[in-house]
Amino acid sequence: MQLHYILKLTPDINRNSKMNLKNNRRRFLKKLGIGFGALSFSGITNLVASKKTSYIHSSFKIDFSAFPDRTWLDESLWAIPMEDWTIKDGKLQFKGKESNSRVNVLTTVIGIGPGSFEISSDMGIKSSRLKNDGSAGFRIGIKDALDNDVKAACYYGKGISTGVSAKGYLFIGDKKLNFPLGFDLSAIKLKLTCNRTNALTDLVLSCKNLSGSKIQLNEKLEEDVDGLIAIANNMEVTSKEPFWFSNVSMQGSKLTDKPENSFGPILWAMHTLSKRVLKLSAQMPPLGQLDNQSISLQLKKVNSWQTVQTQTIDKLSKVAVFRLDKWEQKKDIDYRLVYKNLGKTSYYSGIIRKEPLDRPLVFAGLTCQEWGGYPYSPLIKNLSKHNPDMLYFSGDQLYERNGGYPIKREPVGDSILSFLGKWYMFGWAFRDLMRNRPTICTPDDHDVFQGNMWGEGGKLVTVDEWENNPDSRGGYVQSLEMINVVHQTNCGHMPDAFDNEPLTSGITTWHTDLVYGKTSFAIISDRMFKSGPQNVRKGNGRIDHIKEPLTTNELERPDLELLGKRQMNFLDHWVNDWTGANMKVLLSQTLFSNVSTHHGDNKMFLHGDMDSDGWPKTKRDEVLRLIRKGYVFHINGDQHLPFIVQYSLDKKRDAGWTFCTPAISTGYIRWGAPDLENLPYTDRPSHNLPNTGCYKDVFGNENYVYAVGNPADKYQDNNRYKRAQNKSSGFGLITFNTKLRTIQMDAYRFLANKDKPGLNDQFPGWPLTINQTDNDGRETRYFLPKILLNKPDQVIKITSVLNNKLINVIRSKGNEYQHKVSEKGKYTIQVGEGKSVKIFSEVEASDKPGKVIQYKV
């Protein structure tokens, strides 16, 4: 695999010729694939100041002999791929095979304009392996022409490669100088100097070995050099015996310090607050055995910091979890994490906000982070301006190719580090949003390195079994240890699992409920227990892609599962429990229907996709019947395009509503475009947008599509942020007005800007506001007595006397409530909660309102 990070220079013999320098520049830029004006880019302003006069002489030195052996290097460095670099035996060593692997220096950067700097390092390669191709050295001037964020520079930045090749030469870009015959590379000193005047940049690269032999290569550029510096291996070709480094030093007037660019040792924190219980997880990097293995949580009380808890860092997940009961949720409280190691104290601070009990709750729905839009800067800036109260990441916080390099499935230790390296990309991007607001984070299929996942109750399969049919094979392919690391990193800060008994295989569960801002959330996994397609469909290849209509009940069998018995028992309990809540919301990974119709770059039409939760229909219907009883609204993601859908069961639109939020950054592309296939529909909404209305999916579900945010057919663009916009990337905002009991849905595009609103900031059909009771769409004709309450907002439960089944349960709004039902008959009405429950039995439904029941606490 080739990563496009190298800025190569075309050599020219006559360096004194101004014309040749200009031609050089054109070739230089052409290799970048950018316009000739791009290097007027004003600098990486998050890395360095924009004014030339702000740069001061700076130095950076790191002696790896002072560090214990470990994978994580230092807060001033960021390695890519993270797991392939290590400090061992006092040296920075590389053990991977990816080309253009690098260690970015975060906190010392090259500024714009005149000045000079020098970089040097001891480095070497075993002389016995010199026949293997390999190259290493420094990359300078690393910057992303699109985004001035330090993360963008690390992953998308281009720069000038300078170094040594085991093939026997020194190089600056494409310019090479052969070593003398027999030049020993087993231990060398590599030094690069750069001097920028008003017109020219002089680069001098020298290499000296232990015997005192020295070689020097000079290059002159018309262009300035500014941006990050990186130590790099496999700059040209892969080596089986890569170079090592030690005693790295950088200094000069063209360098400036940017300590705010550091990442670690406390990488980020996530927390939830529910029922006055605070849980907070501190995400740490892969530390060494000799590093401190504990971290403390402090709260600010009366202008001083007090340590309230110290926890051990988990050896595999690198997470420490704190739990504090009886939390004071009615005021903002400052917190900070404290980590002491090797004589240095590090902090990570944030605020546990006052719980929004007296105003609407603004909830952000986020999903699917393919790195094509990394680090998602426009989206994150806009979301910050909306200032949501909560964040929900519904899954696919990473993809297997994120960062531009592949995953490692085996052995177990390498697979965990491979996951962590990509997981850290997510945290680095969103940590400033997460530090000050509760965050719900649930894993999905790509988080455990699977394109699709049908967990089958935690069944484990071998890599060979899975690779024979990777998209349709039921079970988990990764190790038990890695899967539980994924669960711990994503969910360790969430409220305790409803039933925390591990699955038979040992996989941990995390389905739970959370009450915040008078809204009760059920958080479930719609993958963990679901049956795989191989149970009902034969054949090889993508049997999960349904390319022909199904026969009746083709995908129905009594033993098939969707959410599984344990999660259904949890939902049954949750629907009935309204403690502290006025409204109820179900959070899952994807929607309980198939709505997308076309897939992939060739816009392939599919009758259905088994990766949705539209099947098995019998189990799907059981879920919807259950949550309908509590007027539950459903939020999900995964589909790579946004939808607003009302579900159907026995009749069209007789169930609840769901909002499938846009992908943060869409990779695999989908459309919801049934009109292209002339599929029959009814009930098109009054806005008359195409591809909306009631459509029956291949599984037999009637889906009322109120809105869909389709991508552009011609979505490609060299600007990755415009490409993300064209591919329907963005985020959802849901506002729960727990006083009026309304739900407002907004869907913002990737490039929307709250400060500069435009007509196309939201997808067509958004925003939409519905009432809480719209989540039970059954037609009701018969009245139960009006209940007059001497204390407002009471829990009211309606049960059928005929079969003792729950009909509805809700918290009333105000001092009176009247319920309507679909059928005549007798009902039991339970009013109140806790010790204040009163039961009214054998209450008969009537054609007309009029009867009254008095309730007094």
C-alpha positions in Angstrom: 0.0 0.0 0.0 1.2 3.5 -0.9 0.5 6.4 1.4 0.7 9.8 -0.4 2.7 11.8 2.0 5.9 12.5 0.2 6.6 15.8 -1.5 9.3 15.0 -4.0 11.5 17.6 -5.7 12.7 17.2 -9.3 16.5 17.7 -9.4 18.1 20.2 -11.7 21.8 20.4 -12.6 22.0 24.2 -12.9 21.0 25.4 -9.4 22.1 29.0 -10.1 19.5 29.4 -12.8 16.4 31.3 -11.7 14.4 29.8 -14.6 15.4 26.3 -13.6 14.3 27.1 -10.0 10.9 28.1 -11.4 10.6 25.0 -13.5 11.6 23.0 -10.4 8.8 24.6 -8.5 6.3 23.7 -11.2 7.4 20.0 -11.2 7.5 20.2 -7.4 3.9 21.3 -7.2 2.7 18.9 -10.0 3.9 16.0 -7.9 1.8 17.3 -5.1 -1.3 17.3 -7.3 -2.2 20.9 -6.4 -2.4 24.2 -8.1 0.6 26.5 -8.4 -0.9 28.9 -5.9 -1.3 26.4 -3.2 2.0 27.1 -1.4 0.7 30.5 -0.6 -1.2 28.7 2.1 -0.8 30.8 5.1 0.6 28.1 7.4 -0.7 25.6 9.8 -2.2 28.1 12.2 -3.1 25.5 14.8 0.6 24.5 14.7 2.3 27.8 14.3 1.3 31.5 14.5 0.4 33.2 11.3 2.7 36.2 11.6 6.4 35.8 10.7 7.5 38.0 13.6 6.1 35.6 16.1 8.7 32.9 15.6 11.4 32.5 18.2 14.4 30.3 18.4 13.2 26.9 19.7 14.8 23.6 20.4 13.6 20.0 20.8 15.6 17.2 22.2 14.6 13.7 23.1 16.8 11.0 24.5 15.1 7.7 24.2 17.5 6.1 26.7 15.7 8.0 29.4 12.4 6.2 28.7 11.2 2.7 29.7 10.4 0.3 27.0 6.9 1.0 25.7 4.7 1.4 22.6 3.5 4.9 23.3 6.4 7.3 22.7 5.7 10.7 24.3 3.1 13.4 24.3 5.3 15.4 21.9 5.3 12.6 19.3 2.6 10.8 17.4 3.5 7.6 15.6 1.7 6.2 12.5 1.0 3.3 12.6 1.2 3.6 16.4 1.6 -0.1 17.0 4.7 -0.4 14.7 6.9 2.0 16.7 8.3 1.3 20.1 10.9 2.5 22.5 13.1 -0.5 23.3 16.6 -0.7 24.8 16.9 3.1 24.8 16.2 3.5 21.1 13.2 4.4 18.9 12.6 1.2 16.9 10.3 0.3 14.1 8.9 -3.2 13.7 6.4 -2.7 10.9 6.4 -3.0 7.1 4.1 -0.1 6.0 5.7 2.3 3.6 6.0 5.9 4.8 5.7 5.0 8.5 6.5 8.0 10.6 6.7 9.6 14.0 5.4 13.2 13.8 6.9 15.7 16.2 3.8 17.6 17.5 5.1 20.4 19.7 8.0 21.9 17.7 7.1 23.1 14.2 8.7 25.0 11.3 7.5 28.5 10.9 7.0 30.6 7.8 9.6 33.0 6.5 13.3 33.6 6.8 15.3 31.6 9.4 17.2 28.4 9.9 16.9 25.1 11.7 18.9 21.9 12.2 17.7 18.4 12.8 20.0 15.5 13.8 19.7 12.0 15.0 21.8 9.0 15.7 20.4 6.1 13.7 21.4 2.9 12.1 20.7 -0.5 10.6 22.3 -3.9 11.1 25.1 -4.1 8.6 24.3 -7.8 8.0 21.0 -6.8 6.5 22.1 -4.0 4.2 21.0 -6.1 1.2 17.4 -5.5 2.2 15.9 -2.4 0.7 15.0 0.3 3.2 15.3 4.0 3.8 14.8 6.3 6.7 15.4 9.9 7.8 13.4 13.1 8.3 10.4 14.5 6.6 10.0 18.2 6.8 7.4 20.9 6.0 4.5 18.5 6.6 1.2 20.2 6.2 -2.2 19.6 4.8 -3.2 22.1 2.1 -6.8 21.8 3.1 -6.9 21.9 6.9 -4.5 23.7 9.3 -5.2 21.3 12.2 -2.3 19.4 13.6 -4.2 16.1 13.2 -4.7 16.8 9.5 -1.0 17.4 9.1 -0.2 14.1 10.8 -2.4 12.0 8.6 -2.8 14.0 5.4 0.2 16.2 5.4 2.7 16.3 2.6 6.4 17.1 3.0 9.9 16.8 1.7 11.6 13.4 2.3 15.3 13.5 3.3 17.4 10.5 4.4 19.5 7.5 3.7 18.7 4.4 1.6 20.1 1.0 2.2 20.5 0.8 -1.5 23.5 3.0 -1.0 22.6 6.7 -1.4 21.6 9.9 0.4 18.5 11.7 -0.9 16.5 14.9 -0.7 13.3 14.2 -2.6 14.3 12.7 -5.9 17.9 14.0 -5.8 20.4 11.3 -4.8 24.1 11.1 -4.0 25.7 7.6 -3.8 27.7 6.6 -0.8 31.3 5.6 -1.2 31.8 1.9 -1.7 31.5 0.0 1.6 29.9 2.9 3.5 28.7 1.4 6.8 25.1 2.3 7.9 25.1 0.2 11.1 25.5 3.4 13.2 25.4 6.9 11.6 24.7 10.5 12.5 22.2 12.1 10.1 21.9 15.8 10.1 19.7 18.1 8.0 20.1 21.9 8.0 17.7 24.4 6.4 18.3 28.0 5.8 15.6 30.2 4.4 16.4 33.7 3.0 13.9 35.9 1.3 14.2 34.1 -2.0 15.7 30.6 -1.5 15.7 27.6 0.8 19.1 25.9 1.2 18.9 22.2 2.4 22.1 20.4 3.4 21.9 16.7 4.4 24.9 15.0 5.8 25.6 11.5 7.0 28.6 10.4 9.1 29.4 6.9 10.2 31.5 5.4 13.0 34.6 5.2 10.9 34.4 9.0 10.3 33.4 8.8 6.7 31.1 11.6 5.7 28.9 12.4 2.8 26.9 15.5 2.1 24.0 16.4 -0.3 22.9 19.9 -1.1 19.6 21.2 -2.5 18.2 24.6 -3.2 14.5 25.4 -3.4 12.5 28.5 -4.3 9.7 27.4 -2.0 9.6 28.0 1.8 9.4 25.0 4.1 7.0 25.2 7.0 4.9 22.7 9.0 5.6 19.5 11.0 8.7 17.4 11.2 8.7 13.7 11.3 11.1 10.8 11.8 10.3 8.3 9.1 11.0 4.7 8.0 10.3 2.9 4.7 10.3 6.3 2.9 10.9 4.7 -0.4 10.6 0.9 -0.1 9.9 -1.5 2.7 12.8 -3.0 4.7 12.7 -6.2 6.6 15.3 -4.6 9.0 14.2 -1.0 9.5 16.4 1.8 10.9 16.4 2.7 14.5 16.8 6.2 16.0 18.2 7.8 19.2 19.2 11.2 20.4 16.9 13.2 18.2 17.6 17.0 18.3 16.1 20.0 16.6 16.9 23.7 17.0 16.8 26.9 15.1 15.3 30.4 14.7 12.7 29.0 12.2 11.3 26.6 14.8 8.6 27.5 17.4 7.1 25.6 20.4 3.5 24.6 20.3 2.9 22.7 23.5 -0.9 22.8 23.0 -0.4 20.3 20.1 0.7 17.5 22.6 -1.4 14.4 22.8 -1.1 12.4 26.0 -0.3 10.9 28.3 -3.9 11.4 29.3 -5.5 11.1 25.9 -9.1 12.0 26.7 -12.0 11.3 29.0 -15.6 10.4 28.5 -18.3 10.5 31.1 -22.0 9.9 31.8 -24.3 11.1 34.5 -27.4 9.1 35.3 -29.6 8.9 38.4 -27.0 10.9 40.3 -24.2 8.4 39.4 -21.2 9.8 37.6 -19.0 7.4 35.6 -15.9 8.6 33.9 -13.3 6.8 31.9 -9.7 8.1 31.3 -8.2 6.8 28.1 -4.5 6.2 28.4 -1.9 5.1 25.8 0.1 1.9 25.7 2.4 2.6 28.6 5.4 0.5 29.6 5.7 -1.9 32.5 7.9 0.6 34.4 5.4 3.5 33.9 3.0 4.4 36.7 -0.1 2.3 36.3 -2.6 4.4 38.2 -4.4 7.8 37.6 -6.4 10.0 39.9 -9.6 12.0 39.6 -9.8 15.4 41.3 -12.7 17.8 41.8 -12.5 21.5 42.4 -14.1 22.3 45.8 -13.9 25.8 47.3 -11.2 26.9 44.9 -8.9 23.9 45.6 -8.5 20.5 44.0 -9.3 17.5 46.0 -8.5 13.9 45.0 -11.7 11.9 45.2 -10.5 8.6 43.6 -7.5 6.8 42.2 -7.9 3.9 39.8 -5.6 1.4 38.1 -5.2 1.5 34.4 -6.5 -1.6 32.7 -3.6 -3.5 31.1 -5.3 -4.3 27.8 -7.8 -1.4 27.2 -5.5 1.2 28.8 -8.7 2.7 30.4 -9.2 3.6 34.0 -12.9 3.9 35.1 -14.1 6.1 38.0 -17.6 5.9 39.6 -19.0 8.5 42.0 -22.4 8.1 43.6 -24.7 10.8 44.9 -23.5 13.3 42.4 -24.7 16.9 42.8 -26.2 17.3 39.4 -27.6 20.8 39.8 -24.4 22.8 39.3 -21.3 22.8 37.1 -18.4 21.0 38.7 -14.8 21.2 37.5 -12.8 18.0 37.3 -9.3 17.0 36.3 -7.4 13.8 35.8 -3.9 13.7 37.3 -1.2 11.3 36.1 2.3 11.3 37.7 5.1 9.5 35.9 8.8 9.7 35.7 8.9 12.8 37.8 6.3 14.7 35.7 2.7 15.5 36.5 0.1 15.7 33.7 -3.4 17.0 33.8 -6.6 16.7 31.7 -9.4 18.9 32.8 -13.1 19.4 32.0 -16.5 20.3 33.4 -19.3 18.0 34.6 -22.2 20.2 33.5 -25.3 21.0 35.5 -28.0 18.6 34.3 -30.6 20.3 32.1 -33.7 19.6 34.2 -35.4 22.9 33.5 -35.0 23.3 29.8 -35.0 21.2 26.6 -32.3 18.6 26.2 -30.2 19.0 23.0 -28.8 15.7 21.9 -26.3 15.1 19.1 -26.5 11.9 17.0 -23.2 10.9 15.3 -22.2 7.8 13.5 -19.7 6.3 11.0 -16.2 7.9 10.9 -14.5 6.8 7.8 -11.2 8.7 7.6 -11.8 10.3 4.2 -13.1 13.3 6.1 -10.6 13.3 9.0 -10.2 15.2 11.3 -13.8 16.4 10.4 -12.9 20.0 11.4 -15.8 21.8 9.7 -18.3 19.4 11.3 -16.8 19.6 14.7 -16.6 23.4 14.7 -20.2 23.6 13.7 -21.4 21.1 16.2 -19.5 23.0 18.9 -21.4 26.1 18.0 -24.7 24.3 18.5 -23.4 23.3 22.0 -25.3 20.1 22.5 -26.0 18.8 26.0 -25.1 15.2 25.1 -23.3 13.2 22.4 -24.2 9.8 21.0 -21.7 8.0 18.8 -23.8 5.0 17.6 -20.9 3.0 16.1 -18.1 2.7 13.6 -15.9 5.1 15.5 -13.2 3.6 13.2 -12.9 1.8 10.0 -10.2 -0.8 9.1 -8.3 1.5 6.7 -8.5 4.6 8.9 -5.1 6.3 9.1 -4.2 4.9 5.6 -2.8 1.6 6.8 -4.4 -1.8 7.3 -5.4 -3.6 10.6 -3.6 -6.4 12.2 -5.9 -9.3 13.1 -3.4 -11.5 14.8 -1.8 -12.1 17.3 -4.0 -10.9 20.1 -1.6 -8.2 21.4 -1.0 -6.8 18.0 -4.7 -6.7 17.2 -5.5 -4.8 20.3 -2.8 -2.2 19.6 -4.0 -2.0 16.0 -7.5 -1.2 17.3 -6.2 1.3 19.8 -4.2 3.2 17.2 -7.3 3.8 15.1 -9.5 4.4 18.2 -7.2 7.1 19.3 -7.8 8.9 16.0 -11.5 9.2 17.1 -10.7 10.5 20.5 -8.1 13.0 19.3 -10.8 14.5 16.9 -13.7 14.7 19.4 -12.0 14.9 22.8 -12.7 18.7 23.2 -16.4 18.1 22.6 -16.5 15.1 24.9 -14.6 16.6 27.9 -17.5 18.8 29.0 -20.6 16.9 28.2 -22.0 13.4 28.7 -21.1 11.0 25.9 -22.8 7.7 25.0 -20.6 5.6 22.7 -21.5 2.1 21.4 -19.4 -0.1 19.2 -20.6 -1.5 15.9 -19.2 -3.9 13.3 -16.2 -2.0 12.0 -15.1 -1.3 15.6 -14.4 -5.0 15.9 -12.8 -5.2 12.5 -15.9 -6.7 10.7 -17.7 -5.2 7.7 -20.9 -6.8 8.9 -21.5 -8.4 12.3 -24.1 -10.9 13.2 -23.0 -11.7 16.8 -25.2 -14.8 17.3 -25.0 -14.4 21.1 -21.2 -14.0 21.2 -20.2 -16.9 19.0 -16.5 -16.9 18.2 -15.3 -18.1 14.8 -11.8 -18.5 13.4 -10.2 -16.2 10.9 -10.3 -19.0 8.3 -14.0 -19.6 8.9 -14.8 -15.9 8.7 -12.6 -15.2 5.6 -14.5 -17.8 3.6 -17.6 -15.6 3.8 -16.7 -12.4 5.7 -19.8 -10.3 5.1 -22.4 -13.0 5.8 -20.8 -15.2 8.5 -22.3 -15.1 11.9 -20.1 -14.7 14.9 -17.1 -12.6 16.1 -13.8 -13.2 14.3 -11.5 -11.2 16.6 -10.3 -12.7 19.9 -12.3 -12.5 23.1 -9.7 -10.2 24.6 -9.8 -7.7 21.7 -13.6 -7.6 21.6 -13.8 -6.9 25.3 -11.2 -4.1 24.9 -13.5 -2.6 22.3 -16.4 -2.8 24.7 -14.4 -1.4 27.6 -13.0 1.6 25.6 -16.3 2.5 24.1 -18.6 1.7 27.0 -16.6 1.7 30.2 -17.9 5.1 31.3 -21.6 4.2 30.6 -24.0 3.2 33.4 -23.5 -0.4 34.6 -24.9 -3.0 32.3 -28.5 -4.1 33.1 -27.3 -7.7 33.4 -23.6 -7.8 33.4 -23.2 -11.6 33.2 -20.8 -12.2 30.2 -22.0 -14.2 27.3 -21.1 -17.9 27.1 -18.0 -17.1 25.2 -16.9 -14.6 27.8 -17.8 -11.5 25.7 -19.0 -8.7 28.0 -22.4 -7.1 27.6 -23.2 -3.4 27.8 -26.9 -2.8 27.2 -28.1 -0.4 29.8 -30.3 2.6 30.5 -29.4 6.2 31.2 -31.6 9.0 32.6 -30.5 12.5 31.9 -32.4 15.8 31.4 -35.7 14.1 32.3 -35.1 11.8 29.3 -34.7 8.0 29.7 -32.4 6.3 27.1 -32.3 2.5 26.5 -28.9 1.7 25.0 -28.7 -1.6 23.2 -26.7 -3.7 20.8 -28.6 -4.8 17.7 -25.6 -6.9 16.5 -24.6 -8.9 19.5 -27.4 -11.5 19.5 -28.5 -11.2 15.9 -28.6 -14.4 13.7 -26.4 -14.5 10.6 -27.6 -14.8 7.0 -26.1 -18.2 6.6 -28.8 -19.6 8.8 -31.5 -18.9 6.2 -29.7 -18.3 2.9 -27.4 -20.7 1.0 -24.7 -19.9 -1.4 -21.4 -18.0 -1.4 -20.5 -14.4 -1.7 -22.8 -11.6 -0.6 -25.8 -13.5 0.4 -26.6 -10.6 2.7 -27.3 -8.6 -0.4 -30.8 -9.5 -1.7 -30.8 -9.1 -5.4 -34.2 -10.8 -6.1 -37.5 -10.7 -4.4 -37.9 -13.1 -1.5 -40.5 -15.9 -1.2 -43.0 -15.7 1.7 -41.3 -16.3 5.1 -38.0 -17.1 3.4 -36.1 -15.4 6.3 -38.4 -16.5 9.1 -37.6 -19.2 11.6 -38.6 -19.5 15.3 -35.0 -19.8 16.4 -33.7 -16.7 14.7 -32.8 -13.7 17.0 -32.6 -10.0 16.6 -32.0 -8.4 20.0 -32.0 -11.7 22.0 -34.0 -12.6 25.1 -31.7 -10.8 27.5 -32.1 -7.4 25.8 -35.9 -8.0 25.3 -36.2 -8.6 29.0 -34.3 -5.4 29.6 -36.5 -3.4 27.3 -39.6 -4.7 28.9 -38.3 -3.6 32.3 -37.2 -0.2 30.9 -40.5 0.6 29.2 -42.2 0.3 32.5 -39.7 2.3 34.6 -40.2 6.1 34.3 -38.2 7.1 37.3 -36.9 10.6 36.7 -38.1 10.7 33.1 -40.7 12.5 31.0 -39.8 10.9 27.7 -38.2 7.7 26.4 -35.7 7.1 23.6 -34.1 3.9 22.2 -30.5 4.1 21.0 -29.2 1.4 18.7 -26.8 1.0 15.8 -29.2 0.8 12.9 -32.9 1.1 12.0 -35.5 -1.6 12.2 -36.3 -1.5 8.4 -34.6 -1.6 5.1 -34.8 1.8 3.5 -31.7 2.2 1.3 -32.1 1.0 -2.2 -28.9 1.6 -4.1 -25.3 0.8 -3.0 -21.7 1.5 -4.0 -20.0 3.6 -6.6 -21.9 1.8 -9.4 -25.2 2.6 -7.7 -26.3 -1.0 -7.6 -29.9 -1.6 -6.9 -30.7 -4.1 -4.1 -34.1 -5.4 -3.1 -32.8 -5.5 0.4 -29.8 -5.5 2.7 -29.7 -8.0 5.6 -27.3 -5.6 7.4 -30.4 -3.6 8.3 -32.7 -4.7 11.2 -35.7 -5.2 9.0 -35.4 -8.9 9.6 -36.2 -11.4 11.0 -39.5 -9.6 10.7 -41.3 -11.5 13.6 -38.6 -10.5 16.0 -38.4 -7.0 14.6 -42.1 -6.6 15.1 -41.8 -7.7 18.7 -39.3 -5.0 19.4 -41.6 -2.3 17.8 -44.7 -3.5 19.6 -42.8 -3.3 22.9 -41.3 0.1 22.6 -44.6 1.5 21.1 -46.2 0.9 24.5 -43.9 3.6 26.0 -44.1 6.1 23.1 -40.4 5.5 22.5 -38.5 7.5 19.9 -35.7 5.7 18.1 -32.2 7.1 17.2 -29.7 5.1 15.2 -27.1 5.4 12.5 -24.9 3.0 10.3 -26.7 3.5 7.0 -24.4 6.3 5.7 -27.4 8.5 4.8 -30.0 10.2 7.0 -33.6 9.1 7.2 -36.7 10.1 9.1 -39.0 7.0 9.1 -42.2 6.1 10.8 -42.5 2.3 11.4 -45.5 0.2 10.6 -46.8 -3.0 12.1 -50.4 -4.1 11.4 -51.4 -0.9 9.5 -49.4 1.8 7.8 -47.8 4.2 10.2 -49.2 2.6 13.3 -45.8 2.5 15.2 -43.1 4.9 16.3 -40.6 7.2 14.6 -36.9 6.8 14.0 -34.1 9.2 13.0 -31.2 7.6 11.3 -28.5 10.3 11.6 -26.0 11.2 8.9 -22.6 9.6 8.9 -19.8 11.9 10.2 -17.8 10.9 7.2 -19.3 8.5 4.6 -17.1 5.8 3.1 -19.3 3.2 1.4 -22.1 5.1 -0.3 -25.8 4.4 -0.4 -29.0 6.0 -1.7 -32.6 5.7 -0.7 -34.0 6.2 -4.2 -37.0 3.9 -4.7 -38.5 6.3 -7.3 -35.6 5.4 -9.6 -37.0 1.9 -9.8 -40.6 3.0 -9.9 -41.4 1.2 -6.7 -45.0 1.8 -5.6 -45.7 4.1 -2.8 -48.6 5.9 -0.9 -48.9 8.7 1.6 -46.3 11.0 0.2 -45.8 13.9 2.7 -47.1 17.3 1.9 -43.6 18.6 1.1 -43.8 16.3 -1.9 -40.1 15.4 -1.9 -39.1 12.5 -4.1 -38.4 9.1 -2.6 -40.7 9.8 0.3 -43.9 8.2 1.4 -44.9 4.6 2.3 -42.8 1.9 0.6 -42.9 -1.8 1.5 -39.4 -3.2 1.9 -38.3 -6.7 0.8 -38.9 -8.1 4.3 -42.5 -7.0 4.3 -42.2 -3.9 6.4 -44.2 -0.8 5.4 -41.9 2.2 6.0 -43.2 5.7 5.9 -40.1 7.7 4.7 -40.7 11.3 5.6 -37.2 12.5 4.6 -34.0 11.1 3.1 -30.7 12.9 2.6 -29.3 11.3 -0.6 -25.7 11.9 -1.8 -24.9 13.5 -5.1 -24.4 11.1 -8.0 -21.2 12.9 -8.9 -19.8 13.2 -5.4 -16.0 13.0 -6.2 -14.0 16.1 -5.3 -10.2 16.6 -4.7 -11.2 18.5 -1.6 -12.0 15.7 0.9 -14.3 17.9 2.9 -16.4 18.8 -0.1 -16.4 15.1 -1.0 -17.7 14.3 2.5 -20.5 16.9 2.0 -21.4 15.4 -1.4 -21.6 12.0 0.1 -24.3 13.1 2.7 -22.0 13.4 5.7 -23.1 15.4 8.7 -24.6 15.1 12.1 -28.1 15.0 13.7 -29.5 17.2 16.5 -32.5 16.1 18.4 -34.1 18.5 20.8 -36.3 16.9 23.5 -38.6 19.4 25.0 -39.5 17.5 28.1 -42.1 20.1 29.2 -44.0 20.3 26.0 -43.2 16.6 25.1 -42.0 17.4 21.6 -39.1 16.0 19.6 -37.4 18.2 17.0 -35.1 16.6 14.4 -32.4 18.5 12.6 -29.8 17.0 10.2 -26.9 19.3 9.3 -24.5 18.8 6.4 -20.8 18.4 6.8 -20.0 21.9 5.7 -22.8 23.8 7.4 -21.9 26.7 9.6 -24.2 28.0 12.3 -22.7 31.4 12.2 -23.4 31.7 8.4 -26.7 29.9 7.9 -27.6 28.9 4.4 -30.7 27.3 2.8 -28.9 24.0 2.2 -27.3 23.6 5.6 -29.8 20.9 6.4 -30.9 17.9 4.3 -34.2 18.3 2.4 -37.2 17.5 4.7 -35.5 18.6 7.9 -36.2 19.9 10.5 -39.3 18.0 11.7 -41.0 18.2 15.0 -43.3 15.5 16.3 -45.1 15.0 19.6 -44.1 12.3 22.1 -47.4 10.5 21.6 -46.8 10.3 17.8 -44.6 7.3 18.6 -47.7 5.2 18.9 -49.5 5.5 15.6 -52.4 3.3 16.3 -55.8 4.6 15.6 -57.7 5.2 18.8 -61.4 5.7 19.0 -62.5 4.9 22.6 -62.1 7.1 25.7 -61.0 6.1 29.1 -62.0 8.4 32.0 -60.2 11.7 32.3 -57.8 11.6 35.3 -57.6 14.8 37.4 -54.3 15.0 39.3 -53.7 17.0 42.4 -50.0 16.6 41.6 -48.9 17.0 38.0 -46.9 14.8 35.8 -47.8 11.3 37.1 -46.9 8.0 35.6 -50.0 6.4 34.1 -50.1 2.8 33.0 -52.9 1.2 31.0 -53.4 -2.5 31.0 -56.0 -4.7 29.3 -58.2 -6.7 31.7 -58.8 -9.3 29.0 -55.2 -10.5 28.8 -53.4 -8.4 31.4 -51.1 -7.0 28.7 -49.7 -3.5 28.9 -51.3 -1.1 26.4 -49.4 2.1 27.2 -47.4 3.7 29.9 -46.5 7.4 30.0 -45.9 10.3 32.3 -48.8 12.7 32.1 -48.3 16.3 31.1 -49.9 18.7 33.6 -52.7 18.1 36.0 -55.1 16.0 33.8 -54.8 13.2 31.4 -57.2 11.3 29.2 -56.2 8.1 27.4 -57.7 6.7 24.2 -57.6 3.1 23.2 -58.1 1.1 20.0 -60.7 -1.3 21.3 -63.6 -1.3 23.6 -63.4 -3.4 26.7 -62.2 -3.1 30.3 -58.9 -1.7 31.4 -56.9 -1.3 34.5 -55.4 2.2 35.1 -52.5 2.6 37.4 -51.5 6.1 38.5 -48.5 7.3 40.3 -45.1 5.7 41.2 -43.3 4.4 44.2 -45.5 4.5 47.4 -48.1 6.7 45.7 -49.6 4.2 43.3 -53.3 3.9 43.0 -55.1 1.3 40.8 -58.4 1.8 39.2 -59.8 -1.6 38.0 -62.4 -2.7 35.5 -62.5 0.7 33.9 -64.6 0.5 30.7 -63.7 2.4 27.5 -66.5 4.6 26.0 -67.4 6.0 22.7 -67.5 9.5 24.2 -65.5 11.3 26.8 -67.1 12.4 30.0 -66.2 10.2 32.9 -63.7 11.5 35.4 -61.3 9.9 37.9 -59.8 11.9 40.8 -56.2 11.1 41.9 -54.7 12.5 45.0 -51.2 11.8 46.3 
